[in-house]
Amino acid sequence: MNDALNTGTGNRLGWMLDDALRMPETRYAILLSADGLLMAHSERIGRDDAERQAAGMSGLQSLARGTAEFCGDPATPWRQTVSEFDDGYVFLVAAGPGAYVAVSAGQHVDMEAVSFRLQELVQRLGKELTSAPRHRAGGTP
């Protein structure tokens, strides 16, 4: 799932996702918008695969958000969804207004450690996603 276009200006936050994957059993990470557009991806997943997964994760998040009433209050905000498969897990977490992070991991992953690392990542991403663009000395971005 690798490609040669994993770095550059089109994936400026990819390094943060790679940093979050520095633990055993983690596989891939993507940052996506609420409407399913890919915002960044880790080095281990190619852009085409990351875009396809982003679209799917958007739908998963929407379905999960629609079940808030089952939790007791239909207005309660969605924070995280964890899906389990025979070969591992997918973690999907809120990463700020209109942004989500998804991480896939193997079946022997330390789920608590991944959840903790994702919360740290969300804090860092939140600062990046809400920061105004930096300008150079000449006034150009």
C-alpha positions in Angstrom: 0.0 0.0 0.0 2.9 2.4 -0.5 3.5 4.9 -3.3 6.1 7.4 -4.2 3.9 10.4 -3.4 3.7 10.1 0.4 5.5 13.3 1.1 5.3 16.9 -0.1 2.9 19.8 0.2 -0.1 17.7 -0.5 0.5 15.6 2.6 2.0 18.2 5.0 0.5 16.5 8.2 1.5 13.0 7.1 4.6 13.1 9.4 2.3 13.5 12.4 0.4 10.4 11.4 3.6 8.5 11.0 4.7 9.5 14.4 1.5 8.2 15.9 2.2 4.8 14.3 5.5 4.3 16.1 4.2 1.5 18.2 3.9 -2.3 17.7 1.0 -3.7 15.6 -0.1 -0.3 14.1 -0.5 -0.3 10.3 -1.9 2.8 8.6 -3.3 6.2 9.5 -5.4 8.8 7.7 -6.7 12.2 8.5 -10.0 12.9 6.8 -12.6 15.6 6.6 -16.3 15.0 7.6 -17.3 14.8 4.0 -14.8 12.0 3.4 -11.9 13.9 1.7 -8.4 12.8 2.5 -6.4 15.5 4.3 -3.2 13.5 5.1 -2.0 9.9 5.2 0.8 7.9 6.8 3.7 6.7 4.8 2.7 3.1 4.8 -0.5 3.6 2.8 -0.7 4.9 -0.8 -2.8 7.9 -1.7 -5.4 6.0 -3.7 -6.0 3.5 -0.9 -6.0 6.3 1.6 -8.7 8.2 -0.4 -10.9 5.1 -0.6 -10.6 4.5 3.1 -11.3 8.1 3.9 -14.6 7.9 2.1 -15.5 4.7 4.0 -14.5 6.2 7.3 -16.7 9.2 6.8 -19.7 6.9 6.3 -18.7 4.9 9.4 -18.5 8.1 11.5 -21.9 9.2 10.2 -23.5 6.0 11.2 -21.9 6.0 14.6 -23.0 9.6 15.2 -26.6 8.6 14.3 -26.7 6.1 17.2 -26.1 8.7 19.9 -29.6 8.3 21.2 -28.8 4.7 22.0 -26.2 6.0 24.4 -29.0 8.0 26.3 -28.9 11.4 24.7 -29.3 12.1 21.0 -27.3 15.4 21.4 -24.3 13.7 22.9 -21.2 14.3 20.8 -19.5 11.4 19.0 -15.9 10.9 20.0 -14.6 7.5 18.9 -15.5 4.3 17.2 -13.5 1.1 17.4 -14.3 -1.7 14.9 -12.9 -5.2 15.5 -12.0 -7.7 12.8 -10.4 -11.2 12.8 -7.1 -9.6 11.9 -7.2 -6.4 13.9 -8.9 -3.1 14.7 -9.8 0.2 13.2 -9.9 3.2 15.5 -11.8 6.3 14.3 -11.6 9.4 16.4 -12.7 13.0 16.3 -9.8 15.3 15.5 -11.4 18.7 15.7 -14.2 20.5 13.9 -15.0 18.4 10.8 -11.9 16.2 10.9 -11.3 12.6 11.9 -8.3 10.3 12.3 -8.5 6.6 11.5 -5.8 4.1 12.4 -5.7 0.4 11.6 -3.8 -2.0 13.8 -3.2 -5.8 14.2 -5.1 -8.1 16.5 -2.4 -8.0 19.2 -2.2 -4.2 19.5 -2.3 -2.6 22.9 -5.7 -0.9 22.5 -5.3 1.4 25.5 -1.9 2.6 24.2 -3.3 3.3 20.8 -6.3 5.2 22.2 -3.9 7.3 24.4 -1.6 8.0 21.4 -4.5 9.0 19.3 -5.7 11.5 21.9 -2.2 13.0 21.9 -2.3 13.2 18.2 -5.7 14.9 18.2 -4.3 17.6 20.5 -1.4 18.2 18.1 -3.5 18.1 15.0 -6.0 20.5 16.6 -3.3 23.1 16.9 -2.3 22.6 13.2 -5.8 22.5 11.8 -6.8 25.7 13.6 -3.6 27.7 13.1 -3.5 30.5 10.6 -1.2 29.9 7.6 2.4 31.2 8.3 3.6 34.0 6.1 7.2 34.6 4.9 9.0 37.9 5.3 7.6 39.2 2.0 4.0 38.7 3.1 3.4 35.6 0.9 2.4 32.3 2.4 
